[in-house]
Amino acid sequence: MCWFHMIQKCRAHRNLLTKQQWKQVDTEIHAVQLSFSDDVFHHGINLLITKWHGDQSFANFCDYFNAQWVEKLSCW
C-alpha cells in the first residue's frame, strides 16, 4: 500500500472525527510517515494509538486506523 492510497483511505474516514480532530490526526499521521527508520515509525505509531485510544472521542477512528493500518497493512 503506497502512502497516497493510505492517506486517501484515512481521509475517507475523517467523518469519524470533528474537523479540528481530523486536522490534528492528519498532522500526526504525516509526521509519523516521515520517520527515518522502521523502528522510529513503529514507535511513533504505537504512541499515536495510545494517545488516540486514551480519548474516547477518537475511539472509532482509532479502532479503524489500528485494524487497517497497523495490524493489517503496516507497510505504508
Chimera marker file (.cmm) of the C-alpha trace (Angstrom):
<marker_set name="trace">
<marker id="1" x="0.000" y="0.000" z="0.000" r="1" g="1" b="0" radius="0.5"/>
<marker id="2" x="1.521" y="3.299" z="-1.002" r="1" g="1" b="0" radius="0.5"/>
<marker id="3" x="1.357" y="6.443" z="1.102" r="1" g="1" b="0" radius="0.5"/>
<marker id="4" x="-1.041" y="8.248" z="-1.242" r="1" g="1" b="0" radius="0.5"/>
<marker id="5" x="-3.652" y="5.496" z="-1.132" r="1" g="1" b="0" radius="0.5"/>
<marker id="6" x="-3.276" y="5.036" z="2.614" r="1" g="1" b="0" radius="0.5"/>
<marker id="7" x="-3.910" y="8.695" z="3.422" r="1" g="1" b="0" radius="0.5"/>
<marker id="8" x="-6.731" y="8.816" z="0.862" r="1" g="1" b="0" radius="0.5"/>
<marker id="9" x="-8.451" y="5.914" z="2.673" r="1" g="1" b="0" radius="0.5"/>
<marker id="10" x="-7.930" y="7.610" z="6.045" r="1" g="1" b="0" radius="0.5"/>
<marker id="11" x="-9.435" y="10.816" z="4.689" r="1" g="1" b="0" radius="0.5"/>
<marker id="12" x="-12.495" y="8.831" z="3.649" r="1" g="1" b="0" radius="0.5"/>
<marker id="13" x="-12.954" y="8.025" z="7.349" r="1" g="1" b="0" radius="0.5"/>
<marker id="14" x="-12.432" y="11.554" z="8.658" r="1" g="1" b="0" radius="0.5"/>
<marker id="15" x="-16.164" y="11.785" z="9.327" r="1" g="1" b="0" radius="0.5"/>
<marker id="16" x="-15.434" y="9.704" z="12.452" r="1" g="1" b="0" radius="0.5"/>
<marker id="17" x="-13.820" y="12.839" z="13.916" r="1" g="1" b="0" radius="0.5"/>
<marker id="18" x="-14.600" y="16.503" z="14.260" r="1" g="1" b="0" radius="0.5"/>
<marker id="19" x="-12.957" y="18.859" z="11.786" r="1" g="1" b="0" radius="0.5"/>
<marker id="20" x="-10.444" y="20.020" z="14.423" r="1" g="1" b="0" radius="0.5"/>
<marker id="21" x="-9.658" y="16.450" z="15.484" r="1" g="1" b="0" radius="0.5"/>
<marker id="22" x="-9.090" y="15.462" z="11.862" r="1" g="1" b="0" radius="0.5"/>
<marker id="23" x="-6.589" y="18.301" z="11.389" r="1" g="1" b="0" radius="0.5"/>
<marker id="24" x="-4.663" y="17.014" z="14.402" r="1" g="1" b="0" radius="0.5"/>
<marker id="25" x="-4.790" y="13.385" z="13.263" r="1" g="1" b="0" radius="0.5"/>
<marker id="26" x="-3.775" y="14.292" z="9.702" r="1" g="1" b="0" radius="0.5"/>
<marker id="27" x="-0.773" y="16.228" z="11.001" r="1" g="1" b="0" radius="0.5"/>
<marker id="28" x="0.241" y="13.379" z="13.298" r="1" g="1" b="0" radius="0.5"/>
<marker id="29" x="-0.059" y="10.731" z="10.582" r="1" g="1" b="0" radius="0.5"/>
<marker id="30" x="2.056" y="12.867" z="8.241" r="1" g="1" b="0" radius="0.5"/>
<marker id="31" x="4.711" y="13.319" z="10.944" r="1" g="1" b="0" radius="0.5"/>
<marker id="32" x="4.970" y="9.574" z="11.576" r="1" g="1" b="0" radius="0.5"/>
<marker id="33" x="5.081" y="8.830" z="7.858" r="1" g="1" b="0" radius="0.5"/>
<marker id="34" x="8.261" y="10.899" z="7.613" r="1" g="1" b="0" radius="0.5"/>
<marker id="35" x="10.095" y="8.672" z="10.118" r="1" g="1" b="0" radius="0.5"/>
<marker id="36" x="13.675" y="7.960" z="9.125" r="1" g="1" b="0" radius="0.5"/>
<marker id="37" x="13.652" y="4.304" z="10.226" r="1" g="1" b="0" radius="0.5"/>
<marker id="38" x="11.232" y="1.443" z="10.748" r="1" g="1" b="0" radius="0.5"/>
<marker id="39" x="11.886" y="1.463" z="14.489" r="1" g="1" b="0" radius="0.5"/>
<marker id="40" x="11.026" y="5.142" z="14.787" r="1" g="1" b="0" radius="0.5"/>
<marker id="41" x="7.955" y="4.620" z="12.600" r="1" g="1" b="0" radius="0.5"/>
<marker id="42" x="6.624" y="1.741" z="14.718" r="1" g="1" b="0" radius="0.5"/>
<marker id="43" x="7.338" y="3.594" z="17.948" r="1" g="1" b="0" radius="0.5"/>
<marker id="44" x="5.519" y="6.661" z="16.600" r="1" g="1" b="0" radius="0.5"/>
<marker id="45" x="2.515" y="4.579" z="15.545" r="1" g="1" b="0" radius="0.5"/>
<marker id="46" x="2.354" y="2.975" z="18.986" r="1" g="1" b="0" radius="0.5"/>
<marker id="47" x="2.430" y="6.403" z="20.604" r="1" g="1" b="0" radius="0.5"/>
<marker id="48" x="-0.377" y="7.651" z="18.348" r="1" g="1" b="0" radius="0.5"/>
<marker id="49" x="-2.572" y="4.625" z="19.032" r="1" g="1" b="0" radius="0.5"/>
<marker id="50" x="-2.006" y="5.023" z="22.779" r="1" g="1" b="0" radius="0.5"/>
<marker id="51" x="-2.799" y="8.741" z="22.597" r="1" g="1" b="0" radius="0.5"/>
<marker id="52" x="-5.919" y="8.327" z="20.474" r="1" g="1" b="0" radius="0.5"/>
<marker id="53" x="-7.126" y="5.343" z="22.485" r="1" g="1" b="0" radius="0.5"/>
<marker id="54" x="-6.937" y="7.457" z="25.648" r="1" g="1" b="0" radius="0.5"/>
<marker id="55" x="-9.529" y="9.922" z="24.318" r="1" g="1" b="0" radius="0.5"/>
<marker id="56" x="-12.978" y="8.372" z="23.823" r="1" g="1" b="0" radius="0.5"/>
<marker id="57" x="-13.867" y="10.894" z="21.107" r="1" g="1" b="0" radius="0.5"/>
<marker id="58" x="-11.112" y="9.373" z="18.928" r="1" g="1" b="0" radius="0.5"/>
<marker id="59" x="-12.207" y="5.774" z="19.614" r="1" g="1" b="0" radius="0.5"/>
<marker id="60" x="-13.933" y="4.998" z="16.302" r="1" g="1" b="0" radius="0.5"/>
<marker id="61" x="-11.135" y="6.405" z="14.160" r="1" g="1" b="0" radius="0.5"/>
<marker id="62" x="-8.505" y="4.801" z="16.388" r="1" g="1" b="0" radius="0.5"/>
<marker id="63" x="-10.169" y="1.391" z="16.018" r="1" g="1" b="0" radius="0.5"/>
<marker id="64" x="-10.337" y="1.799" z="12.229" r="1" g="1" b="0" radius="0.5"/>
<marker id="65" x="-6.744" y="3.031" z="11.926" r="1" g="1" b="0" radius="0.5"/>
<marker id="66" x="-5.331" y="0.346" z="14.192" r="1" g="1" b="0" radius="0.5"/>
<marker id="67" x="-7.189" y="-2.506" z="12.487" r="1" g="1" b="0" radius="0.5"/>
<marker id="68" x="-6.496" y="-1.349" z="8.935" r="1" g="1" b="0" radius="0.5"/>
<marker id="69" x="-3.141" y="0.462" z="9.031" r="1" g="1" b="0" radius="0.5"/>
<marker id="70" x="-1.310" y="-1.091" z="11.961" r="1" g="1" b="0" radius="0.5"/>
<marker id="71" x="-2.435" y="-4.705" z="12.206" r="1" g="1" b="0" radius="0.5"/>
<marker id="72" x="-3.450" y="-5.472" z="8.620" r="1" g="1" b="0" radius="0.5"/>
<marker id="73" x="-1.352" y="-3.206" z="6.341" r="1" g="1" b="0" radius="0.5"/>
<marker id="74" x="1.508" y="-1.765" z="8.342" r="1" g="1" b="0" radius="0.5"/>
<marker id="75" x="3.898" y="-1.066" z="5.474" r="1" g="1" b="0" radius="0.5"/>
<marker id="76" x="2.916" y="2.306" z="4.104" r="1" g="1" b="0" radius="0.5"/>
<link id1="1" id2="2" r="1" g="1" b="0" radius="0.2"/>
<link id1="2" id2="3" r="1" g="1" b="0" radius="0.2"/>
<link id1="3" id2="4" r="1" g="1" b="0" radius="0.2"/>
<link id1="4" id2="5" r="1" g="1" b="0" radius="0.2"/>
<link id1="5" id2="6" r="1" g="1" b="0" radius="0.2"/>
<link id1="6" id2="7" r="1" g="1" b="0" radius="0.2"/>
<link id1="7" id2="8" r="1" g="1" b="0" radius="0.2"/>
<link id1="8" id2="9" r="1" g="1" b="0" radius="0.2"/>
<link id1="9" id2="10" r="1" g="1" b="0" radius="0.2"/>
<link id1="10" id2="11" r="1" g="1" b="0" radius="0.2"/>
<link id1="11" id2="12" r="1" g="1" b="0" radius="0.2"/>
<link id1="12" id2="13" r="1" g="1" b="0" radius="0.2"/>
<link id1="13" id2="14" r="1" g="1" b="0" radius="0.2"/>
<link id1="14" id2="15" r="1" g="1" b="0" radius="0.2"/>
<link id1="15" id2="16" r="1" g="1" b="0" radius="0.2"/>
<link id1="16" id2="17" r="1" g="1" b="0" radius="0.2"/>
<link id1="17" id2="18" r="1" g="1" b="0" radius="0.2"/>
<link id1="18" id2="19" r="1" g="1" b="0" radius="0.2"/>
<link id1="19" id2="20" r="1" g="1" b="0" radius="0.2"/>
<link id1="20" id2="21" r="1" g="1" b="0" radius="0.2"/>
<link id1="21" id2="22" r="1" g="1" b="0" radius="0.2"/>
<link id1="22" id2="23" r="1" g="1" b="0" radius="0.2"/>
<link id1="23" id2="24" r="1" g="1" b="0" radius="0.2"/>
<link id1="24" id2="25" r="1" g="1" b="0" radius="0.2"/>
<link id1="25" id2="26" r="1" g="1" b="0" radius="0.2"/>
<link id1="26" id2="27" r="1" g="1" b="0" radius="0.2"/>
<link id1="27" id2="28" r="1" g="1" b="0" radius="0.2"/>
<link id1="28" id2="29" r="1" g="1" b="0" radius="0.2"/>
<link id1="29" id2="30" r="1" g="1" b="0" radius="0.2"/>
<link id1="30" id2="31" r="1" g="1" b="0" radius="0.2"/>
<link id1="31" id2="32" r="1" g="1" b="0" radius="0.2"/>
<link id1="32" id2="33" r="1" g="1" b="0" radius="0.2"/>
<link id1="33" id2="34" r="1" g="1" b="0" radius="0.2"/>
<link id1="34" id2="35" r="1" g="1" b="0" radius="0.2"/>
<link id1="35" id2="36" r="1" g="1" b="0" radius="0.2"/>
<link id1="36" id2="37" r="1" g="1" b="0" radius="0.2"/>
<link id1="37" id2="38" r="1" g="1" b="0" radius="0.2"/>
<link id1="38" id2="39" r="1" g="1" b="0" radius="0.2"/>
<link id1="39" id2="40" r="1" g="1" b="0" radius="0.2"/>
<link id1="40" id2="41" r="1" g="1" b="0" radius="0.2"/>
<link id1="41" id2="42" r="1" g="1" b="0" radius="0.2"/>
<link id1="42" id2="43" r="1" g="1" b="0" radius="0.2"/>
<link id1="43" id2="44" r="1" g="1" b="0" radius="0.2"/>
<link id1="44" id2="45" r="1" g="1" b="0" radius="0.2"/>
<link id1="45" id2="46" r="1" g="1" b="0" radius="0.2"/>
<link id1="46" id2="47" r="1" g="1" b="0" radius="0.2"/>
<link id1="47" id2="48" r="1" g="1" b="0" radius="0.2"/>
<link id1="48" id2="49" r="1" g="1" b="0" radius="0.2"/>
<link id1="49" id2="50" r="1" g="1" b="0" radius="0.2"/>
<link id1="50" id2="51" r="1" g="1" b="0" radius="0.2"/>
<link id1="51" id2="52" r="1" g="1" b="0" radius="0.2"/>
<link id1="52" id2="53" r="1" g="1" b="0" radius="0.2"/>
<link id1="53" id2="54" r="1" g="1" b="0" radius="0.2"/>
<link id1="54" id2="55" r="1" g="1" b="0" radius="0.2"/>
<link id1="55" id2="56" r="1" g="1" b="0" radius="0.2"/>
<link id1="56" id2="57" r="1" g="1" b="0" radius="0.2"/>
<link id1="57" id2="58" r="1" g="1" b="0" radius="0.2"/>
<link id1="58" id2="59" r="1" g="1" b="0" radius="0.2"/>
<link id1="59" id2="60" r="1" g="1" b="0" radius="0.2"/>
<link id1="60" id2="61" r="1" g="1" b="0" radius="0.2"/>
<link id1="61" id2="62" r="1" g="1" b="0" radius="0.2"/>
<link id1="62" id2="63" r="1" g="1" b="0" radius="0.2"/>
<link id1="63" id2="64" r="1" g="1" b="0" radius="0.2"/>
<link id1="64" id2="65" r="1" g="1" b="0" radius="0.2"/>
<link id1="65" id2="66" r="1" g="1" b="0" radius="0.2"/>
<link id1="66" id2="67" r="1" g="1" b="0" radius="0.2"/>
<link id1="67" id2="68" r="1" g="1" b="0" radius="0.2"/>
<link id1="68" id2="69" r="1" g="1" b="0" radius="0.2"/>
<link id1="69" id2="70" r="1" g="1" b="0" radius="0.2"/>
<link id1="70" id2="71" r="1" g="1" b="0" radius="0.2"/>
<link id1="71" id2="72" r="1" g="1" b="0" radius="0.2"/>
<link id1="72" id2="73" r="1" g="1" b="0" radius="0.2"/>
<link id1="73" id2="74" r="1" g="1" b="0" radius="0.2"/>
<link id1="74" id2="75" r="1" g="1" b="0" radius="0.2"/>
<link id1="75" id2="76" r="1" g="1" b="0" radius="0.2"/>
</marker_set>
